[in-house]
Amino acid sequence: MRLGVFTLIIIFPTTTLSGEPPDSDTLERDAAVIGEIMLEKRTIFDLSNPDENNWLYRLANRLHIVTQDKVIRKQLLFRSGDAYSTRVIDESARVLRRNRYLFDAEIKPVRYKNGTVDLTVVTRDVWTLNPDISVTRSGGENRTRIGLEDTNLLGRGQLFRVARTENVDRTSTSFEFADDHLGRSWVSTFLKIADNSDGKSNVLSAIRPFYALDTRWSAGGSIVDDERRSALYLLGNEAAEYQHERDYVTAFGGWSKGLQQGWVRRWTAGIVHDQNRFAAVLNATLPDAVPDDRKLVYAFVGLEVVEDQFQTARNRDQIGKTEDFYLGSRLSASVGWSDESFGADRDALMFSARTSRGFGSLDKTALLLSLSADGRVESGHARNAQVTANARYYRTQSHKRLFFASVAATSGHSLDLDDPVQLGGDSGLRGYPLRYQSGDSKLLLTIEQRYFTDWYPFRLVRIGGAVFADAGRVWGKNPLGSEPYGWLSNVGFGLRFAPTRSSAAKMIHLDVAFPLGGDNSIDSLQILLESKRGF
């Protein structure tokens, strides 16, 4: 009898008898097949936690419409009957985490028997119907927004927003609608209609992207109809103005053989009609500075090469939330030809290129590099050409402390008048007015000591902090002819507020910055209140 039991244990491993799943490597090695796919949809508050079980949070759970099953299942890259693949499981979780209406997503094996593994998809919703009320201040200027938005309309994953925005440039009343899965497809649609104090801004797009590494085709198009008043700046103040109308239409298609040996190659081809008309502002209050009109009509072809290499981490750019970082090699490039015979006002070679690479590990030390180049060539000379390089450095000191540094450099050549390189309080130099310096090249250096606390008021907002220093400068003449001011720097400190129950998603920054240079008109202290995607 004992020999029989021993024989059964040898023939049927413990994992099979108990139903407990082995690790992912074992599941792949044993060619496990995916069986049942179960959804564990957690609502906003966990009522099993006494700290969250109160009448207000219970009411929020009852009023909230949980994300529909079909919305989540559509985004899974696997189906019952597929071979178990750790890569596909991990990528599906990343796809789900991209949604603003989900705070987090995890996919885990829960049962394993007779070569079949059952999976549970765990998601947690956030509150998505929000009064869109915000007041931000950066670069010495205020921006207000009043509206209403729902990022998960009726649990269908759709965005609906109406808003009235006032900033230094204009007052705008806008309506937006977006659906990343039109008709349960992978077609992403976006519509925006805005009535502005200085014109209008209408956008319509429908795109089926390369939504996963193994996606074989992509296609889409977009239309932009925009009219606005724009200004050129000197030391953070408007110094000249012009009226700008833009009509932009593009359509494209892409194809790929999918993921092969850890790499993806994607080809894209399309057409672009990009017309920009400029004029003096009616009833102008500033001197005119009117750029030359441009009409570019071109066909293009592009190639993208992507390596499959991702890593998850916490407490890097967010607080207490799973973050997905790309650490592989990526290269994309496209070229196009604009010709007068197509209806353009000039012959031009259009070019664009991007590359990025990550080094190290987010667990300890990581360096993320990127490089891009854009512009056109007319009559053998580069026009409106910009090369931009970025480096981000993360050094994890503990689960509550992280040192961060970044370098951002841009070099421009023969820039269009409406496309200057700018540096100021709205672009990383936190102690200075917005658009404080303009030229054709710039360099910005930032260091931050970040702190992630356990402070979690009312279990609604996680709190962090930072001590920082920024330094930067601009080279080349301002489009209006003035010389750059030279090196500028500031130091400061601030708090970070990261909502965990709302799809507002952005982190609120409250910073105090002290400029260490500049002209005499700059305040000795700048208070900034703004929302950003991360730290």
C-alpha positions, 0 to 999 in steps of 0.5 A: 500500500505504501509503495502504491501511494509513493508511486502515485506521488511520483506519477502525479506531482504535488502541484497536480494533486493540490491544484496549486499552480507551479511557477511561470517557467514550469508552466511554459516548459510543460506546455500548459494550456490556458483554461478558464479565464476569470475576472476579479474586478475590485471596486474603488474601496476595499470594504474588508479593510476597516479603514475603508469600510465607512458610509461614504466609501460604501456609497461611492462603491454603490454609485460607481459603475464597474468596468464591464467584463467585455471591456477587460476581456477585449484587451487580453492578448490570450484566449482559452485554449492558447499555450501559456506564455509569460510574455503574453500574460505580462504584456496583457497586464501592461495593456490593462494598466495603461487605462486611466480607469484602472488603478492597477492590474495583475494576471496570475495562475490560480489552478493547474490540473492535467496540463491546463492552467486557469487564470485570474485577471485582477483589476481595481477600478477608480472613481471616473466621474469627476468635476474637472476643477483645477487651478494651476500656477507655473512660470508666474502664470495661472491656469484654471479649468472648470468642467466635467469628465468621465473616463469610463462612461457607463463602464465602457472604457470611453472618455467624455469631457466638457470643460472651460479653460483659461490660461495665459494664451486663451479662453477655451470651451471644449468637448472631447470624446474618446474610445480606445476600442470602438465597437469592441475592436482595437480602433481608437477614436478621438473627437475634440471640438473647441471654441476658443477666444482666439479661434477654434481647435477641432480634431478627429482621428481613428487609428488601429495602432500596433497595440501589442508586440505581435500585432501584424498591421496598423492603419488610421488617419487624423484631421486637425483644423486649428486657428489661434493667436500665438505670441513670441516672448522676451523674458517671460513677457509677450513681445510680438504676436501673429494669427495662425491657421493650420489644416492637417490631414494624414492617413497611413497603413503599417505592417509587421511580421510580429515578434521574432526572436525578441524583436519586432520590425514594423513598416509604415507608409502614408500621406500628409497634407500640412498647411500653415497660414499666418497673418497679422492679428486684427486689433493687435496690441503688440507688434507683428511678427508674422512667419512665412506660410508653409504648405507641405504635401508629401508621402512617407515611408517609415521603419520601427525596430523594437526589442521586447524588454520591459520592467515593472517597479514602484516608487520611481515616478509614481507613489505606491503604484505599479509602473512599467518601464521600457528598457530595450532598444527602440529605433524608428525613422521615416522619410518623405518627399514634398513636391510642388506637383502634389500641391505643396508650395515647395520641394522638401525632403521630410525626415524624422528619427527616434531611438531609445535605450535603457541600461541597468535595472530599476531595482538598483540603478537605471539610465534611460537614454533617448535621441530624436531628430526632425526637420526638412531639407530644402534646396540642399539646406536643413530647415526647421531641424531639431536634434533632442537628447534626453537622459534620465537616471534613477538610483534607488536608495531604499523603498522610500528614497530615490535619487533622480537626475536628468539632462535634456538638450535641444539643438536647432538649425534654421528654425521656423519663426513659429517654432522657437526653442524655449526655456522657463517655468513651464518647461523645467526651469521652475524658478523662472517665468514661463517661456523666459528664454528663447533661441535655437538651442537649450540645455536643462539639468535637473537633480532631485532627491525624492521621498515616498512616505507612508502618509495616506490621508483618508486612504485617498491620496499618497504623499511624497516630497522632493528637494530639487535643483535646476540649471539651464540656458539657451543659445542663439538669438531670440526670434525677436533679436535679443541675446540669451541671458546665459546660465540660469539656475534655481533650487527648491522643495515641494510636496507630491500628492498622488490620488489613488481613488480617482481617474484624474491620474495626475500627480499634484505638485506644490513646489517652492522654487528660489531663482539664483539668477535672471533679470531684476523683474523676477520674484525671489520666490516662485510658488508652483501648483500644477499637475503632472504625470509623475514626480 
